[in-house]
Amino acid sequence: MERYKEIIRRAFLRFRSLIASIFFFSIFLLIGNIKKKIDVRVLLVEDNAPLREALAKRLRSDGFAVDEAGDGKEGLWLAVENPYSLIVLDLTLPGIDGIELLQKIRQSKKNVSVLITTARDSIPERIVGLDAGADDYMIKPFALDEFMARVRAQVRRVNDKSETILKISDLEVDTKARVAKRGGKALDLTAKEFCLLELLALRTGHIVSRADIWEQLYDFADEADSNVIDVFINRLRKKSENGGFQRLIHTRRGLGYVLIDPDS
């Protein structure tokens, strides 16, 4: 009898261990899927506050990271300064009209999809928006489910055609392979060093503040030393300039850091 009890006890422990393993594996997959979605960043430029809040709420509930702007000037600044997968753009905006804002975004050579949402429903107005560089055009009012379907479609297109290799002068940053090269020679970078270099490369020519670095590279949070960013910048400079290469990473005192392309 005792033998059977022991067999049952061991079977129960194995079963419990199996259930626990399945549970934690499911949590791991869930976290991975959430992180993938959060990596997709959307800029929402809409002056109608209730509509903007409703769209932002739905986007966030579906796992997208969302920045909001209530006028054209703020929208343009955010669009130029930050990397986005998609910009949702109203046309009737204070400050800068939506069409002018769209033209400036395209002039900046940003690889970003733009979805226009507007009450302007005439064919000539649609043609103007599409010719200015819009990827899709939705007429207000619209159903939220259709809006989200269009958002997902545009994000897929951007991801499919996105450039994985960033080239700044003789520096190459392969965002897919997670490898950086200078003059054709691979740089020996740690994971954190590569993440920082990638962030600077994505915003080439624009100042990246210390606050932005902390926000984007949240895994730095375990580094309590306030000088940790300076340490990583110095390491990047040393490794990327080894061999007499020109300095690309510059300090803007009181503002942050900027990666400058000397060939542009």
C-alpha positions, 0 to 999 in steps of 0.5 A: 500500500505504501508503495502505491502511495509513493507512486501516486505522490511522484506522479502528482509531483511530476504532473504539477511540475509539468503544469508549472512549466506549461504556465511559465512557458505561456507567460514567456510567449505572452511577454514576447508577443507584447514586447514585439507589439510595443516595439511598433511606435505610432504618432497620432496627429489629431486636433479633435481631443475626444477622437484623438484620445479614443484612437490612442486608447484603442491603439494602446489596448492593441499593444502599440506605443503611441505619441500624440500631437494636437497641432501641426507644429508639434506633430512635425517636431515629433515626426522628425525627431523620432522613429515611427512605423506609422503616422496617423494624420488629420488634414485640418490642423492648427499651426501647420496644415496636414498636407504641408506637414506630410510634404515636410515629412516626406522631404525629411526622407523618413521611412514611415507610413502615413495614414490620413484620417479626414472629413474631406471626402471629395475625389480631388482632395483624396488625390492631393493627399495621396500625391503628397505622400500618403499611403492610405486615406480614411474618411471620417467618421469611420469604424474603429475596427476598420481603422485598426485593420488599416493600421495593421496593414500599413505597419506590415508594409513598413516592416516588409520594406524597412531597411535593416542596414543603416549607413552613415559615412563608413559606418554600417549598423545592421539592425537585423543581424545586430552587427556594426561595421566601420570601414568594412570591419566588424566592431566588437560591441556589447549588446548595450553598446550596440543598442545605444549605437543603433539609437543614435544611428536611427536619429542621425543628425538629431540630438538624442537627450540623456533622458531619451537614452534612458527611456529607450534603453530601459535595460540600463535601469540596473546601472545606478551610476548617473555617469553610465551613459557617458561611459557607454558613449566613450566606449563607443567612440573608442571602438568606432574610432580605433584605426584612425577613423573620423569621430561620428558621435559628438556631445552637445553639452546640456542637450545630449549626443548626436551622430553626424554624417560627415558626408552629408 
